Amino acid sequence: MWFEVIPSFAIITVALAIPSYATYHIHKLWIGNAYRRNTDQPWERFAYRRDMRINGNVYKGQGLESIPDE
């Protein structure tokens, strides 16, 4: 019957969901933030360095108030 598929479906679904949930917690533990920034492209590296230079934290967005007046 159709309900005989449910245990296999549940096992496969859980096995495929574990890596995505584990990655969230590993990043939270390892780098202190759950979301990792990708710096593969030159523009992304530039934005990463810019954010680090302006406010010291690449994961916390800031507006114009974070840029010092010269």
C-alpha positions as CSV (number, residue, x, y, z in Angstrom):
1,M,0.0,0.0,0.0
2,W,1.0,3.6,-0.3
3,F,1.6,4.1,3.5
4,E,4.5,1.6,3.3
5,V,6.5,4.4,1.7
6,I,6.2,6.8,4.7
7,P,9.1,5.4,6.8
8,S,11.5,5.4,3.9
9,F,10.4,8.9,2.9
10,A,10.9,10.1,6.5
11,I,14.4,8.7,6.7
12,I,15.5,10.2,3.4
13,T,14.0,13.6,4.3
14,V,15.7,13.7,7.7
15,A,19.0,12.6,6.2
16,L,18.9,15.3,3.6
17,A,17.9,18.0,6.1
18,I,20.6,17.3,8.7
19,P,23.5,19.0,6.8
20,S,21.6,22.3,6.3
21,Y,20.6,22.6,9.9
22,A,24.1,21.4,11.1
23,T,25.8,24.0,9.0
24,Y,23.9,26.8,10.8
25,H,25.0,25.6,14.2
26,I,28.6,24.9,13.2
27,H,29.0,28.4,11.8
28,K,27.4,29.8,15.0
29,L,29.9,27.9,17.1
30,W,32.9,28.4,14.9
31,I,32.7,32.0,13.7
32,G,30.1,33.4,16.1
33,N,27.6,34.1,13.3
34,A,25.2,31.7,11.8
35,Y,25.6,33.1,8.3
36,R,28.9,32.9,6.4
37,R,29.8,35.4,3.8
38,N,31.0,34.2,0.5
39,T,34.1,36.0,-0.9
40,D,34.7,34.2,-4.2
41,Q,34.2,37.2,-6.4
42,P,36.3,40.4,-6.4
43,W,33.3,42.6,-5.6
44,E,32.3,40.5,-2.6
45,R,35.9,40.7,-1.3
46,F,35.8,44.4,-1.7
47,A,32.5,44.7,0.2
48,Y,33.9,42.4,3.0
49,R,37.0,44.6,3.5
50,R,34.9,47.8,3.3
51,D,32.5,46.6,6.0
52,M,35.4,45.5,8.2
53,R,37.1,48.9,7.8
54,I,34.0,51.0,8.4
55,N,32.4,49.3,11.4
56,G,34.7,46.4,12.4
57,N,32.0,43.8,12.0
58,V,31.2,42.4,8.5
59,Y,27.9,40.9,9.6
60,K,26.3,43.9,11.2
61,G,24.9,46.3,8.7
62,Q,25.4,50.0,9.3
63,G,24.1,53.1,7.6
64,L,25.7,56.4,7.0
65,E,26.0,57.0,10.7
66,S,28.9,54.5,10.9
67,I,31.1,56.5,8.5
68,P,33.2,59.0,10.5
69,D,33.0,62.7,9.6
70,E,36.3,64.0,8.4
